[in-house]
Amino acid sequence: MLLEVQDLHVFYGKIEAIKGISFNVNEGEIVSLIGANGAGKTTTMRTISGVRPVAQGRILFEGQDITNMAPHDRVKLGICQAPEGRGIFPGMTVRENLDMGTYIRGYKSATKAADMEHVISLFPRLGERISQMGGTLSGGEQQMLAIGRALMSRPRLMLLDEPSMGLAPMLIAQIFSIVKKINSEGISVLMVEQNATQALKTAHRGYVLETGYVMKSGTGADLLVDPAVRAAYLGG
């Protein structure tokens, strides 16, 4: 098991946002967390990244307890996030943004160049915009850049928070296609996504979060045809 979350509780002040959830991601899987706004999806991702503190419970990565580990040390282990809202550096070029993905690992120039070439092969548009400021990119291009920057750290587990948010349907299809491609190259993916249909079609397994609890879990295919999930999240 690559990632295991056990009885996780997380607070914002006195408000309990995550109320004892447990789930896991196996090596080579795409796992989706779906749910309405306020369900606790982004809080869960931020806690796995180490940005939010854990009040109770444990987070294990390859059996190692990382519950209280600093965020940068989690990146060194191979956990990297492309955050909600993209979080690129708008005053830096595309190349400089991608370079930042290697910072914590201290890559040598030859390795960095090979990784950048790989990212650009996945996202040719970034190659066309390589000297352009990140803040001048379109929303879809910024999402590509956020994912590309995360890939530059050579993650073993990539955390994707709302990768399709605000994108046109054609770009949404492209982003999910890239997620599958990344996974086929051996990177496990934990994905939070409002587009539940696309998320479950892409994922091997999924978990449904409601107000800080895991209410359902199953394969992506099973959740797609679950009547309660369809009624609540899939418009059917």
C-alpha positions in Angstrom: 0.0 0.0 0.0 1.4 3.4 -1.0 -0.7 5.8 1.0 -2.9 5.0 4.0 -5.0 7.5 5.8 -6.3 6.2 9.2 -9.1 7.8 11.2 -8.1 11.4 10.1 -9.5 14.3 12.0 -8.7 17.9 11.0 -9.9 21.2 12.4 -10.1 24.8 11.3 -10.2 26.5 14.7 -13.1 24.9 16.6 -14.7 23.6 13.4 -14.0 19.9 12.6 -13.6 19.7 8.8 -12.5 16.1 8.6 -14.3 13.7 10.9 -12.4 10.4 11.1 -12.0 9.4 7.4 -9.9 6.4 6.3 -8.9 5.5 2.8 -5.9 4.3 0.9 -4.1 4.5 -2.5 -2.3 1.4 -3.8 0.8 1.5 -6.0 -0.2 2.3 -9.6 -3.7 3.4 -8.8 -5.8 6.5 -9.7 -8.1 7.2 -6.8 -10.7 10.0 -6.9 -12.3 11.8 -4.0 -15.6 13.3 -5.0 -18.2 15.3 -3.1 -20.0 18.7 -2.9 -18.3 21.9 -1.9 -17.5 21.8 1.8 -17.2 18.0 1.9 -13.6 18.2 3.0 -11.9 17.2 -0.2 -9.3 20.0 -0.4 -8.7 19.9 3.3 -7.8 16.2 3.0 -5.3 17.0 0.2 -3.7 19.8 2.1 -3.4 17.6 5.2 -1.7 14.8 3.1 0.7 17.5 1.8 1.5 18.6 5.3 0.0 22.1 5.0 -2.8 21.4 7.5 -2.0 19.8 10.9 -3.6 16.5 12.0 -5.7 16.6 15.2 -6.1 12.8 15.4 -5.3 9.8 13.2 -2.3 8.9 11.1 -1.0 9.2 7.5 1.3 6.5 6.3 3.4 6.5 3.1 4.8 3.1 2.3 4.2 2.1 5.9 6.2 5.1 7.2 4.3 7.4 9.6 4.4 10.9 8.0 1.7 12.4 10.1 3.9 15.1 11.6 6.5 15.3 8.7 7.2 18.7 7.2 5.8 19.4 3.7 9.2 19.6 2.0 10.2 16.3 3.5 7.1 14.7 2.0 8.1 16.0 -1.4 11.5 14.3 -0.9 9.6 11.1 -0.3 7.8 11.5 -3.5 4.5 13.2 -2.6 3.8 16.3 -4.7 0.6 18.4 -5.2 -0.8 20.4 -8.0 -3.0 22.6 -5.8 -6.5 23.9 -6.3 -6.3 27.2 -8.2 -3.1 26.1 -9.9 -0.8 28.2 -7.6 1.8 29.0 -10.3 4.3 31.9 -9.9 2.7 34.5 -12.2 5.9 36.7 -12.4 8.1 33.9 -13.4 8.4 32.3 -16.9 7.2 28.9 -17.8 10.7 27.6 -17.6 11.3 29.1 -14.2 8.1 27.7 -12.9 9.1 24.2 -14.1 12.5 24.7 -12.6 10.9 25.3 -9.2 9.6 21.7 -9.3 13.1 20.5 -9.0 14.2 22.8 -6.2 13.7 20.6 -3.2 15.5 17.6 -4.9 18.5 19.6 -6.2 18.6 18.1 -9.6 21.7 18.4 -11.8 21.2 20.3 -15.0 21.3 17.2 -17.2 18.6 15.5 -15.2 16.5 18.7 -15.1 16.8 19.1 -18.9 15.6 15.5 -19.4 12.6 16.0 -17.1 11.7 19.3 -18.7 11.8 17.6 -22.1 9.4 14.9 -20.8 7.0 17.5 -19.4 7.0 19.4 -22.7 6.3 16.2 -24.6 3.2 15.8 -22.4 2.2 19.5 -22.7 3.6 20.8 -26.1 1.9 24.1 -25.4 4.3 24.7 -22.5 7.2 24.4 -24.9 5.6 27.0 -27.1 5.3 29.3 -24.1 8.6 28.4 -22.4 9.8 32.1 -22.1 6.3 33.5 -21.4 5.3 34.8 -17.9 3.1 32.3 -16.1 0.5 35.0 -15.3 -0.1 35.6 -19.0 -1.1 32.0 -19.7 -4.7 30.9 -20.2 -6.4 29.0 -17.5 -5.8 25.7 -19.3 -2.2 26.5 -19.9 -1.7 27.4 -16.2 -3.2 24.0 -15.2 -0.8 22.3 -17.5 2.0 24.3 -15.9 0.9 23.3 -12.4 0.9 19.6 -13.3 4.1 19.9 -15.2 5.8 21.6 -12.2 4.7 18.8 -9.9 6.0 16.2 -12.4 9.4 17.9 -12.3 9.8 16.7 -8.7 9.5 13.1 -10.0 6.6 12.2 -7.7 5.6 8.7 -6.8 2.2 10.0 -5.6 0.7 13.0 -7.3 -2.1 14.9 -5.6 -4.3 16.7 -8.1 -6.8 19.2 -6.6 -9.6 20.2 -9.1 -7.5 19.8 -12.3 -10.5 20.6 -14.5 -11.8 23.6 -12.7 -12.8 26.5 -15.0 -11.6 24.7 -18.2 -13.5 24.3 -21.5 -14.7 20.8 -22.3 -12.0 20.1 -24.8 -9.3 21.0 -22.3 -11.0 18.9 -19.6 -10.7 15.9 -21.8 -7.1 16.6 -22.5 -6.2 17.0 -18.8 -7.8 13.7 -17.9 -6.1 12.0 -20.8 -2.8 13.3 -19.4 -3.7 12.0 -16.0 -4.1 8.5 -17.5 -0.8 8.9 -19.3 1.0 10.0 -16.1 -0.4 7.0 -14.3 0.6 4.7 -17.1 4.2 5.8 -16.5 4.1 4.5 -12.9 2.9 7.5 -10.9 0.0 6.9 -8.5 -2.6 9.7 -8.4 -5.0 10.9 -5.8 -7.4 13.3 -7.4 -10.1 15.7 -6.0 -12.5 16.6 -8.7 -15.9 18.3 -8.9 -16.5 16.8 -12.4 -17.5 13.5 -10.8 -18.3 11.7 -14.0 -14.9 12.3 -15.6 -13.2 11.6 -12.2 -14.9 8.2 -11.8 -14.4 7.3 -15.5 -10.7 8.0 -15.0 -10.2 6.4 -11.5 -9.6 2.8 -10.6 -11.4 3.5 -7.3 -13.2 6.4 -5.6 -14.4 7.7 -2.3 -17.5 9.9 -1.7 -17.0 12.6 0.9 -19.9 14.3 2.7 -19.4 16.9 5.4 -16.1 15.4 6.5 -17.1 11.7 6.4 -16.5 9.0 3.8 -20.0 7.9 2.9 -19.3 5.5 0.0 -16.4 3.8 -1.7 -15.9 1.4 -4.5 -14.4 1.1 -8.0 -14.9 4.0 -10.3 -17.1 1.9 -12.5 -19.3 0.8 -9.6 -19.7 4.3 -8.3 -20.7 5.6 -11.8 -23.8 3.3 -11.7 -24.6 3.7 -8.0 -28.1 5.2 -7.8 -27.3 7.5 -4.8 -24.1 8.7 -6.4 -25.8 9.3 -9.7 -28.6 11.3 -8.1 -26.3 13.4 -5.9 -23.3 14.0 -8.2 -23.9 12.8 -11.7 -27.2 14.4 -12.6 -29.0 11.2 -13.1 
